[in-house]
């Protein structure tokens, strides 16, 4: 209950505070490339319930039809403004809406698409015991995930066999050991990693 109260309070404060920034970003996205301002994708949330995750669109329209993974910041599908949105994690700002709606939290395992969730083993499925979050331990450790994948000759294989299991291990640790102090630490370290 305390975590939900924290999420609700700060998602409202955050959305009000950054509305001018979001409006400016929305305008720039509109003039930078064709397509909508927001990108909506179905992810798997708590108790394996699907929900729509919101982001600012940083790729060309229908880019996900060419693959779900982003390979490096120079991925040809990324728009000019999209490069900067991703670099500074500004594309994630609309997820405050997800936090407000209650299908995400500020801190929790990053939500995954169904394609990769189907590969989870029984232990890994325990990550769905908590709400997914905007950031987590794995987001901090793998802040340069795109660059790692860009160096791989088989990016999806690298993601499935190396990155995904490592991230899930960190997520499971969070599920077992989380509290408000851990959440605050993760939020502060995330800000530090982005800066």
N, CA, C and O of each residue as an XYZ file, in Angstrom:
780
protein
N       0.829     -1.206      0.000
C       0.000      0.000      0.000
C       0.868      1.263      0.000
O       0.568      2.228     -0.703
N       1.945      1.250      0.793
C       2.837      2.407      0.871
C       3.508      2.649     -0.477
O       3.701      3.794     -0.887
N       3.862      1.559     -1.162
C       4.517      1.685     -2.466
C       3.555      2.289     -3.488
O       3.949      3.133     -4.292
N       2.289      1.854     -3.456
C       1.290      2.395     -4.385
C       1.056      3.875     -4.118
O       0.905      4.665     -5.049
N       1.026      4.245     -2.841
C       0.838      5.652     -2.474
C       2.003      6.492     -3.001
O       1.804      7.594     -3.513
N       3.234      5.952     -2.869
C       4.430      6.627     -3.372
C       4.337      6.794     -4.889
O       4.592      7.871     -5.427
N       3.966      5.704     -5.568
C       3.850      5.730     -7.037
C       2.799      6.735     -7.491
O       3.024      7.514     -8.417
N       1.663      6.706     -6.832
C       0.557      7.591     -7.207
C       0.926      9.058     -6.997
O       0.703      9.894     -7.874
N       1.489      9.363     -5.835
C       1.861     10.740     -5.514
C       2.902     11.285     -6.479
O       2.737     12.369     -7.038
N       3.977     10.522     -6.671
C       5.075     11.049     -7.479
C       4.829     10.946     -8.991
O       5.458     11.668     -9.765
N       3.934     10.069     -9.414
C       3.577     10.046    -10.832
C       2.758     11.285    -11.182
O       2.930     11.865    -12.254
N       1.865     11.692    -10.274
C       1.075     12.913    -10.482
C       1.987     14.139    -10.463
O       1.911     14.990    -11.350
N       2.855     14.225     -9.439
C       3.794     15.350     -9.342
C       4.699     15.389    -10.573
O       4.931     16.449    -11.155
N       5.205     14.217    -10.959
C       6.099     14.126    -12.110
C       5.429     14.558    -13.399
O       6.007     15.315    -14.180
N       4.212     14.081    -13.627
C       3.499     14.427    -14.867
C       3.203     15.919    -14.937
O       3.323     16.529    -15.999
N       2.817     16.505    -13.809
C       2.534     17.944    -13.780
C       3.826     18.735    -14.036
O       3.831     19.710    -14.787
N       4.910     18.302    -13.402
C       6.185     19.021    -13.505
C       6.790     18.966    -14.905
O       7.371     19.943    -15.378
N       6.649     17.811    -15.565
C       7.320     17.662    -16.866
C       6.397     17.853    -18.067
O       6.811     17.631    -19.205
N       5.159     18.259    -17.826
C       4.237     18.483    -18.944
C       4.813     19.429    -19.996
O       4.713     19.131    -21.186
N       5.422     20.573    -19.602
C       6.012     21.456    -20.620
C       7.094     20.744    -21.447
O       7.164     20.919    -22.663
N       7.929     19.948    -20.785
C       8.986     19.202    -21.482
C       8.371     18.190    -22.444
O       8.833     18.043    -23.576
N       7.334     17.498    -21.994
C       6.681     16.496    -22.828
C       6.023     17.130    -24.058
O       6.030     16.547    -25.143
N       5.462     18.315    -23.883
C       4.839     19.018    -25.012
C       5.890     19.420    -26.051
O       5.662     19.310    -27.255
N       7.041     19.884    -25.566
C       8.134     20.259    -26.469
C       8.645     19.032    -27.220
O       8.849     19.079    -28.434
N       8.852     17.925    -26.488
C       9.318     16.688    -27.114
C       8.307     16.175    -28.129
O       8.681     15.704    -29.203
N       7.024     16.266    -27.786
C       5.962     15.818    -28.703
C       6.012     16.614    -30.007
O       5.847     16.051    -31.089
N       6.239     17.924    -29.902
C       6.322     18.789    -31.083
C       7.526     18.403    -31.942
O       7.413     18.295    -33.164
N       8.676     18.196    -31.302
C       9.897     17.844    -32.035
C       9.745     16.491    -32.736
O      10.182     16.326    -33.875
N       9.128     15.529    -32.053
C       8.913     14.200    -32.640
C       8.032     14.315    -33.874
O       8.275     13.659    -34.887
N       7.008     15.153    -33.780
C       6.061     15.343    -34.889
C       6.734     15.904    -36.136
O       6.448     15.466    -37.251
N       7.632     16.876    -35.947
C       8.273     17.487    -37.120
C       9.497     16.698    -37.591
O       9.985     16.911    -38.701
N       9.989     15.793    -36.754
C      11.189     15.019    -37.096
C      10.898     13.881    -38.060
O      11.700     13.603    -38.951
N       9.745     13.214    -37.889
C       9.413     12.077    -38.756
C       7.920     11.808    -38.745
O       7.198     12.257    -37.854
N       7.470     11.074    -39.742
C       6.050     10.732    -39.846
C       5.672      9.703    -38.789
O       6.461      8.824    -38.440
N       4.443      9.833    -38.288
C       3.956      8.885    -37.292
C       3.466      9.597    -36.048
O       3.605     10.814    -35.924
N       2.895      8.843    -35.133
C       2.372      9.422    -33.907
C       3.461      9.821    -32.934
O       4.631      9.485    -33.121
N       3.076     10.528    -31.906
C       4.011     10.977    -30.871
C       4.379      9.825    -29.944
O       5.534      9.673    -29.546
N       3.378      9.017    -29.608
C       3.596      7.918    -28.677
C       3.737      6.571    -29.379
O       3.208      6.348    -30.468
N       4.466      5.689    -28.717
C       4.607      4.308    -29.173
C       4.010      3.432    -28.081
O       4.397      3.523    -26.916
N       3.075      2.593    -28.465
C       2.409      1.717    -27.500
C       2.739      0.268    -27.835
O       2.612     -0.157    -28.983
N       3.167     -0.489    -26.819
C       3.526     -1.889    -27.031
C       2.983     -2.741    -25.887
O       3.027     -2.337    -24.725
N       2.474     -3.916    -26.225
C       1.951     -4.819    -25.199
C       3.113     -5.494    -24.488
O       3.956     -6.135    -25.116
N       3.146     -5.342    -23.169
C       4.141     -6.004    -22.323
C       3.398     -6.867    -21.303
O       2.182     -6.762    -21.143
N       4.154     -7.716    -20.623
C       3.564     -8.594    -19.627
C       3.853     -8.048    -18.229
O       5.005     -7.804    -17.868
N       2.787     -7.860    -17.451
C       2.918     -7.257    -16.133
C       2.716     -8.234    -14.993
O       2.876     -9.444    -15.154
N       2.363     -7.693    -13.844
C       2.191     -8.507    -12.642
C       1.161     -9.612    -12.881
O       0.133     -9.394    -13.523
N       1.454    -10.793    -12.354
C       0.605    -11.976    -12.518
C       0.428    -12.362    -13.996
O      -0.568    -12.973    -14.383
N       1.425    -11.987    -14.804
C       1.471    -12.301    -16.236
C       0.297    -11.689    -17.007
O      -0.148    -12.230    -18.020
N      -0.186    -10.569    -16.515
C      -1.294     -9.871    -17.176
C      -0.746     -8.868    -18.193
O       0.056     -8.007    -17.831
N      -1.163     -8.964    -19.459
C      -0.684     -8.035    -20.488
C      -1.205     -6.610    -20.249
O      -2.314     -6.427    -19.747
N      -0.412     -5.622    -20.604
C      -0.850     -4.226    -20.538
C      -0.121     -3.438    -21.618
O       0.874     -3.906    -22.171
N      -0.610     -2.259    -21.910
C       0.004     -1.399    -22.928
C       1.001     -0.451    -22.279
O       0.636      0.353    -21.421
N       2.252     -0.546    -22.689
C       3.313      0.311    -22.178
C       3.480      1.498    -23.125
O       3.496      1.331    -24.344
N       3.604      2.696    -22.555
C       3.731      3.915    -23.366
C       5.157      4.450    -23.361
O       5.840      4.477    -22.337
N       5.576      4.872    -24.550
C       6.862      5.540    -24.714
C       6.697      6.642    -25.753
O       5.743      6.640    -26.531
N       7.641      7.585    -25.758
C       7.694      8.498    -26.884
C       8.253      7.708    -28.066
O       9.187      6.923    -27.904
N       7.693      7.911    -29.237
C       8.168      7.189    -30.414
C       9.575      7.656    -30.780
O       9.805      8.840    -31.026
N      10.504      6.716    -30.812
C      11.896      7.039    -31.135
C      12.348      6.326    -32.407
O      13.486      6.489    -32.847
N      11.451      5.536    -32.991
C      11.783      4.798    -34.213
C      10.760      5.103    -35.296
O       9.698      5.664    -35.027
N      11.091      4.731    -36.505
C      10.172      4.953    -37.615
C       8.952      4.046    -37.461
O       9.024      2.992    -36.829
N       7.844      4.465    -38.040
C       6.597      3.716    -37.938
C       6.775      2.272    -38.421
O       7.418      2.024    -39.440
N       6.202      1.335    -37.683
C       6.251     -0.104    -37.985
C       7.659     -0.705    -37.880
O       7.923     -1.770    -38.438
N       8.553     -0.028    -37.170
C       9.929     -0.522    -37.026
C       9.991     -1.859    -36.305
O      10.884     -2.667    -36.561
N       9.022     -2.097    -35.384
C       9.062     -3.343    -34.616
C       8.768     -4.572    -35.463
O       8.997     -5.698    -35.021
N       8.261     -4.369    -36.680
C       8.026     -5.499    -37.586
C       9.346     -6.071    -38.104
O       9.395     -7.188    -38.620
N      10.419     -5.279    -37.954
C      11.745     -5.722    -38.400
C      12.570     -6.279    -37.237
O      13.758     -6.561    -37.389
N      11.937     -6.432    -36.088
C      12.626     -6.980    -34.916
C      12.264     -6.219    -33.662
O      12.017     -5.014    -33.708
N      12.231     -6.925    -32.530
C      11.846     -6.305    -31.265
C      13.026     -5.716    -30.512
O      12.844     -4.897    -29.611
N      14.236     -6.128    -30.878
C      15.424     -5.618    -30.194
C      16.013     -4.431    -30.936
O      16.005     -4.384    -32.166
N      16.525     -3.469    -30.168
C      17.236     -2.343    -30.765
C      18.723     -2.657    -30.697
O      19.271     -2.900    -29.622
N      19.362     -2.649    -31.849
C      20.773     -3.023    -31.915
C      21.635     -1.786    -32.096
O      21.841     -1.314    -33.214
N      22.140     -1.263    -30.973
C      22.999     -0.081    -31.016
C      22.211      1.196    -31.223
O      21.078      1.172    -31.704
N      22.823      2.312    -30.854
C      22.164      3.605    -31.030
C      22.146      4.056    -32.478
O      21.481      5.035    -32.816
N      22.877      3.344    -33.345
C      22.891      3.704    -34.760
C      21.972      2.807    -35.581
O      22.079      2.765    -36.806
N      21.069      2.091    -34.915
C      20.064      1.273    -35.581
C      19.357      2.169    -36.600
O      18.874      3.246    -36.250
N      19.295      1.730    -37.846
C      18.737      2.555    -38.928
C      17.265      2.900    -38.726
O      16.755      3.824    -39.359
N      16.581      2.171    -37.853
C      15.158      2.429    -37.610
C      14.946      3.608    -36.661
O      13.846      4.155    -36.592
N      15.991      4.002    -35.931
C      15.877      5.094    -34.958
C      15.876      6.444    -35.686
O      16.692      6.671    -36.580
N      14.963      7.328    -35.302
C      14.877      8.651    -35.908
C      15.992      9.550    -35.349
O      16.678      9.188    -34.393
N      16.153     10.717    -35.961
C      17.196     11.649    -35.507
C      16.971     12.054    -34.057
O      17.889     11.981    -33.241
N      15.749     12.482    -33.734
C      15.452     12.873    -32.356
C      15.406     11.637    -31.458
O      15.690     11.713    -30.263
N      15.042     10.498    -32.052
C      14.960      9.252    -31.299
C      16.283      8.857    -30.669
O      16.311      8.272    -29.586
N      17.375      9.175    -31.342
C      18.713      8.875    -30.810
C      18.910      9.537    -29.453
O      19.398      8.913    -28.510
N      18.524     10.815    -29.363
C      18.696     11.569    -28.118
C      17.660     11.173    -27.069
O      17.947     11.155    -25.872
N      16.457     10.857    -27.533
C      15.420     10.400    -26.599
C      15.882      9.134    -25.884
O      15.684      8.984    -24.678
N      16.499      8.226    -26.638
C      16.965      6.967    -26.062
C      18.215      7.161    -25.202
O      18.344      6.577    -24.126
N      19.128      7.991    -25.699
C      20.381      8.213    -24.981
C      20.142      8.737    -23.572
O      20.797      8.311    -22.621
N      19.199      9.662    -23.447
C      18.922     10.273    -22.144
C      17.655      9.719    -21.495
O      17.134     10.293    -20.539
N      17.160      8.582    -22.032
C      15.988      7.876    -21.482
C      14.732      8.747    -21.459
O      13.817      8.489    -20.677
N      14.679      9.767    -22.302
C      13.506     10.643    -22.351
C      12.309      9.937    -22.970
O      11.163     10.316    -22.728
N      12.580      8.905    -23.772
C      11.480      8.150    -24.383
C      10.657      7.409    -23.331
O       9.528      6.998    -23.598
N      11.225      7.239    -22.133
C      10.557      6.505    -21.058
C       9.583      7.380    -20.251
O       8.789      6.851    -19.473
N       9.633      8.701    -20.424
C       8.809      9.603    -19.612
C       7.313      9.275    -19.611
O       6.679      9.356    -18.559
N       6.730      8.907    -20.759
C       5.288      8.593    -20.744
C       4.910      7.403    -19.865
O       3.728      7.173    -19.607
N       5.911      6.642    -19.402
C       5.587      5.512    -18.529
C       5.094      5.984    -17.160
O       4.606      5.184    -16.362
N       5.224      7.275    -16.894
C       4.607      7.839    -15.686
C       3.086      7.650    -15.756
O       2.416      7.550    -14.728
N       2.554      7.602    -16.978
C       1.124      7.347    -17.178
C       0.806      5.923    -16.740
O      -0.215      5.677    -16.098
N       1.696      4.974    -17.094
C       1.518      3.587    -16.659
C       1.545      3.469    -15.139
O       0.782      2.704    -14.549
N       2.445      4.247    -14.509
C       2.545      4.235    -13.048
C       1.262      4.807    -12.443
O       0.742      4.277    -11.461
N       0.763      5.882    -13.029
C      -0.478      6.508    -12.558
C      -1.650      5.538    -12.657
O      -2.469      5.448    -11.743
N      -1.724      4.814    -13.770
C      -2.813      3.855    -13.988
C      -2.697      2.623    -13.092
O      -3.678      1.911    -12.876
N      -1.482      2.375    -12.568
C      -1.310      1.267    -11.647
C      -0.812     -0.034    -12.242
O      -0.706     -1.035    -11.533
N      -0.498     -0.041    -13.554
C       0.035     -1.288    -14.121
C       1.558     -1.334    -14.110
O       2.166     -2.319    -14.531
N       2.172     -0.241    -13.615
C       3.618     -0.215    -13.414
C       3.928      0.528    -12.126
O       3.078      1.224    -11.571
N       5.155      0.369    -11.661
C       5.658      1.077    -10.492
C       6.906      1.847    -10.927
O       7.411      1.635    -12.029
N       7.404      2.735    -10.072
C       8.658      3.413    -10.408
C       9.797      2.404    -10.459
O      10.651      2.463    -11.343
N       9.805      1.473     -9.502
C      10.869      0.478     -9.431
C      10.265     -0.926     -9.471
O       9.294     -1.226     -8.777
N      10.861     -1.765    -10.291
C      10.412     -3.152    -10.427
C      11.032     -3.729    -11.680
O      11.584     -2.976    -12.482
N      10.965     -5.030    -11.881
C      11.548     -5.642    -13.079
C      10.978     -5.009    -14.346
O       9.765     -4.843    -14.471
N      11.849     -4.660    -15.272
C      11.378     -4.079    -16.528
C      10.454     -5.064    -17.237
O      10.784     -6.244    -17.356
N       9.296     -4.589    -17.711
C       8.347     -5.497    -18.362
C       8.852     -5.962    -19.729
O       9.442     -5.186    -20.480
N       8.618     -7.210    -20.032
C       9.109     -7.828    -21.266
C       7.948     -8.117    -22.211
O       6.794     -8.178    -21.786
N       8.256     -8.293    -23.490
C       7.233     -8.674    -24.469
C       6.967    -10.177    -24.350
O       7.815    -10.925    -23.863
N       5.806    -10.605    -24.791
C       5.383    -11.995    -24.633
C       6.334    -12.990    -25.309
O       6.552    -14.094    -24.810
N       6.887    -12.584    -26.438
C       7.786    -13.475    -27.182
C       8.906    -14.006    -26.299
O       9.230    -15.193    -26.356
N       9.495    -13.146    -25.489
C      10.613    -13.556    -24.644
C      10.147    -14.137    -23.305
O      10.831    -14.974    -22.716
N       8.988    -13.692    -22.834
C       8.441    -14.245    -21.592
C       8.173    -15.745    -21.748
O       8.305    -16.508    -20.792
N       7.800    -16.153    -22.946
C       7.526    -17.568    -23.206
C       8.765    -18.449    -23.010
O       8.655    -19.670    -22.904
N       9.942    -17.820    -22.962
C      11.192    -18.561    -22.785
C      11.603    -18.671    -21.313
O      12.575    -19.357    -20.998
N      10.883    -18.010    -20.417
C      11.218    -18.032    -18.989
C      11.004    -19.430    -18.416
O      10.070    -20.133    -18.803
N      11.878    -19.825    -17.492
C      11.646    -21.078    -16.767
C      10.761    -20.780    -15.552
O      10.401    -19.628    -15.311
N      10.415    -21.821    -14.791
C       9.487    -21.661    -13.677
C       9.985    -20.669    -12.631
O       9.210    -19.865    -12.113
N      11.279    -20.727    -12.321
C      11.841    -19.804    -11.341
C      11.789    -18.368    -11.846
O      11.440    -17.456    -11.096
N      12.133    -18.167    -13.111
C      12.155    -16.821    -13.684
C      10.767    -16.188    -13.721
O      10.648    -14.963    -13.684
N       9.732    -16.997    -13.792
C       8.354    -16.487    -13.813
C       7.979    -15.794    -12.500
O       6.965    -15.100    -12.425
N       8.803    -15.988    -11.471
C       8.545    -15.345    -10.179
C       8.674    -13.824    -10.255
O       8.216    -13.119     -9.355
N       9.292    -13.316    -11.318
C       9.399    -11.854    -11.455
C       8.015    -11.223    -11.585
O       7.856    -10.023    -11.363
N       7.023    -12.020    -11.942
C       5.662    -11.497    -12.102
C       4.895    -11.436    -10.786
O       3.699    -11.145    -10.764
N       5.603    -11.714     -9.683
C       4.979    -11.586     -8.360
C       4.888    -10.131     -7.926
O       4.167     -9.801     -6.984
N       5.628     -9.256     -8.620
C       5.595     -7.819     -8.317
C       5.279     -7.037     -9.591
O       5.382     -7.565    -10.698
N       4.900     -5.794     -9.421
C       4.631     -4.943    -10.584
C       5.920     -4.641    -11.325
O       6.969     -4.479    -10.702
N       5.855     -4.564    -12.642
C       7.039     -4.138    -13.394
C       7.310     -2.672    -13.122
O       6.428     -1.949    -12.657
N       8.529     -2.226    -13.410
C       8.879     -0.850    -13.100
C       9.541     -0.111    -14.249
O       9.891     -0.697    -15.273
N       9.701      1.183    -14.053
C      10.411      2.020    -15.027
C      11.903      1.712    -14.971
O      12.602      1.763    -15.984
N      12.379      1.391    -13.762
C      13.800      1.062    -13.615
C      13.986     -0.056    -12.603
O      13.098     -0.338    -11.799
N      15.158     -0.691    -12.654
C      15.495     -1.781    -11.740
C      17.010     -1.961    -11.731
O      17.733     -1.226    -12.403
N      17.490     -2.949    -10.959
C      18.933     -3.208    -10.922
C      19.481     -3.504    -12.311
O      20.572     -3.057    -12.664
N      18.717     -4.262    -13.098
C      19.168     -4.658    -14.435
C      19.297     -3.451    -15.372
O      20.193     -3.410    -16.214
N      18.406     -2.476    -15.222
C      18.469     -1.269    -16.051
C      19.760     -0.500    -15.798
O      20.331      0.101    -16.708
N      20.208     -0.529    -14.544
C      21.448      0.169    -14.177
C      22.659     -0.579    -14.724
O      23.547      0.020    -15.331
N      22.689     -1.898    -14.504
C      23.836     -2.690    -14.940
C      23.944     -2.754    -16.459
O      25.043     -2.752    -17.013
N      22.795     -2.811    -17.123
C      22.788     -2.943    -18.583
C      22.306     -1.660    -19.256
O      21.548     -1.702    -20.225
N      22.751     -0.530    -18.736
C      22.386      0.761    -19.316
C      22.906      0.877    -20.755
O      22.380      1.651    -21.555
N      23.958      0.088    -21.074
C      24.542      0.101    -22.430
C      24.179     -1.169    -23.212
O      24.946     -1.615    -24.065
N      23.020     -1.741    -22.923
C      22.594     -2.986    -23.572
C      22.619     -2.901    -25.100
O      23.035     -3.842    -25.774
N      22.172     -1.773    -25.635
C      22.149     -1.609    -27.093
C      23.533     -1.757    -27.715
O      23.687     -2.338    -28.789
N      24.546     -1.219    -27.018
C      25.917     -1.304    -27.540
C      26.435     -2.743    -27.478
O      27.156     -3.188    -28.371
N      26.062     -3.463    -26.424
C      26.469     -4.870    -26.298
C      25.891     -5.674    -27.464
O      26.583     -6.485    -28.079
N      24.621     -5.438    -27.752
C      23.965     -6.156    -28.846
C      24.540     -5.767    -30.201
O      24.617     -6.589    -31.114
N      24.945     -4.500    -30.322
C      25.505     -4.021    -31.588
C      26.819     -4.732    -31.932
O      27.165     -4.880    -33.104
N      27.548     -5.170    -30.893
C      28.829     -5.849    -31.112
C      28.659     -7.340    -31.415
O      29.622     -8.014    -31.781
N      27.449     -7.846    -31.264
C      27.189     -9.269    -31.468
C      26.813     -9.578    -32.914
O      26.095     -8.810    -33.555
N      27.298    -10.696    -33.418
C      26.942    -11.113    -34.778
C      25.532    -11.704    -34.806
O      24.894    -11.773    -35.857
N      25.052    -12.133    -33.614
C      23.702    -12.668    -33.491
C      23.030    -12.016    -32.271
O      22.942    -12.626    -31.205
N      22.560    -10.778    -32.437
C      22.022     -9.995    -31.316
C      20.909    -10.693    -30.522
O      20.919    -10.686    -29.291
N      19.970    -11.283    -31.225
C      18.856    -11.915    -30.505
C      19.331    -13.112    -29.685
O      18.869    -13.326    -28.564
N      20.244    -13.882    -30.241
C      20.796    -15.028    -29.521
C      21.548    -14.547    -28.281
O      21.442    -15.148    -27.212
N      22.305    -13.465    -28.429
C      23.044    -12.891    -27.300
C      22.074    -12.419    -26.220
O      22.312    -12.607    -25.027
N      20.993    -11.812    -26.653
C      20.006    -11.324    -25.698
C      19.363    -12.490    -24.937
O      19.281    -12.464    -23.709
N      18.914    -13.495    -25.663
C      18.202    -14.628    -25.061
C      19.109    -15.473    -24.164
O      18.701    -15.893    -23.081
N      20.334    -15.719    -24.618
C      21.213    -16.652    -23.904
C      22.103    -15.997    -22.848
O      22.535    -16.660    -21.905
N      22.378    -14.707    -23.001
C      23.293    -14.046    -22.064
C      22.645    -12.918    -21.255
O      22.630    -12.951    -20.025
N      22.116    -11.930    -21.958
C      21.599    -10.744    -21.275
C      20.318    -11.027    -20.496
O      20.211    -10.671    -19.323
N      19.359    -11.661    -21.138
C      18.076    -11.904    -20.482
C      18.204    -12.718    -19.190
O      17.614    -12.330    -18.181
N      18.954    -13.835    -19.178
C      19.108    -14.593    -17.926
C      19.791    -13.787    -16.820
O      19.428    -13.892    -15.649
N      20.788    -12.977    -17.205
C      21.511    -12.162    -16.220
C      20.583    -11.103    -15.614
O      20.621    -10.846    -14.411
N      19.754    -10.495    -16.461
C      18.814     -9.487    -15.981
C      17.749    -10.114    -15.083
O      17.358     -9.537    -14.069
N      17.293    -11.285    -15.464
C      16.277    -11.973    -14.671
C      16.820    -12.373    -13.303
O      16.088    -12.365    -12.314
N      18.100    -12.722    -13.247
C      18.731    -13.068    -11.967
C      18.701    -11.859    -11.038
O      18.405    -11.992     -9.851
N      19.005    -10.687    -11.574
C      18.961     -9.452    -10.789
C      17.522     -9.133    -10.377
O      17.274     -8.677     -9.261
N      16.585     -9.377    -11.284
C      15.177     -9.116    -10.991
C      14.655    -10.013     -9.871
O      13.886     -9.576     -9.015
N      15.082    -11.263     -9.892
C      14.648    -12.195     -8.854
C      15.194    -11.790     -7.485
O      14.533    -11.983     -6.464
N      16.394    -11.234     -7.472
C      16.963    -10.730     -6.223
C      16.120     -9.578     -5.692
O      15.891     -9.455     -4.489
N      15.660     -8.732     -6.624
C      14.807     -7.607     -6.219
C      13.487     -8.117     -5.643
O      13.009     -7.611     -4.628
N      12.902     -9.120     -6.298
C      11.631     -9.684     -5.822
C      11.767    -10.198     -4.395
O      10.865    -10.033     -3.575
N      12.907    -10.822     -4.110
C      13.138    -11.400     -2.778
C      13.504    -10.335     -1.734
O      13.158    -10.464     -0.560
N      14.202     -9.293     -2.172
C      14.696     -8.284     -1.226
C      14.380     -6.880     -1.721
O      15.224     -6.227     -2.334
N      13.171     -6.421     -1.455
C      12.839     -5.055     -1.858
C      12.082     -4.336     -0.747
O      11.293     -4.933     -0.015
N      12.344     -3.054     -0.645
C      11.645     -2.176      0.301
C      11.820     -0.742     -0.192
O      12.469     -0.514     -1.212
N      11.256      0.204      0.511
C      11.292      1.593      0.057
C      12.720      2.131     -0.032
O      13.010      2.950     -0.904
N      13.610      1.689      0.848
C      14.992      2.170      0.823
C      15.739      1.623     -0.392
O      16.544      2.325     -1.004
N      15.466      0.364     -0.735
C      16.058     -0.237     -1.940
C      15.557      0.509     -3.172
O      16.331      0.798     -4.085
N      14.259      0.820     -3.195
C      13.677      1.537     -4.335
C      14.313      2.912     -4.522
O      14.649      3.306     -5.639
N      14.471      3.630     -3.423
C      15.081      4.965     -3.505
C      16.523      4.861     -4.001
O      16.967      5.679     -4.807
N      17.244      3.864     -3.523
C      18.628      3.656     -3.962
C      18.680      3.385     -5.463
O      19.535      3.928     -6.164
N      17.765      2.544     -5.960
C      17.724      2.224     -7.382
C      17.398      3.456     -8.220
O      17.990      3.669     -9.278
N      16.458      4.261     -7.743
C      16.085      5.491     -8.463
C      17.287      6.437     -8.551
O      17.566      6.987     -9.617
N      17.997      6.626     -7.436
C      19.145      7.532     -7.418
C      20.279      7.016     -8.314
O      20.914      7.794     -9.027
N      20.529      5.700     -8.274
C      21.580      5.116     -9.112
C      21.210      5.172    -10.587
O      22.085      5.296    -11.445
N      19.931      5.081    -10.884
C      19.454      5.200    -12.276
C      19.732      6.592    -12.806
O      20.226      6.753    -13.922
N      19.413      7.606    -11.997
C      19.664      8.996    -12.390
C      21.159      9.210    -12.615
O      21.560      9.862    -13.579
N      21.976      8.661    -11.728
C      23.429      8.771    -11.850
C      23.918      8.100    -13.135
O      24.774      8.642    -13.835
N      23.374      6.926    -13.442
C      23.779      6.188    -14.645
C      23.441      6.948    -15.914
O      24.218      6.949    -16.869
N      22.256      7.609    -15.927
C      21.828      8.375    -17.094
C      22.708      9.603    -17.284
O      23.104      9.938    -18.400
N      23.009     10.273    -16.156
C      23.855     11.477    -16.218
C      25.276     11.103    -16.642
O      26.137     11.976    -16.752
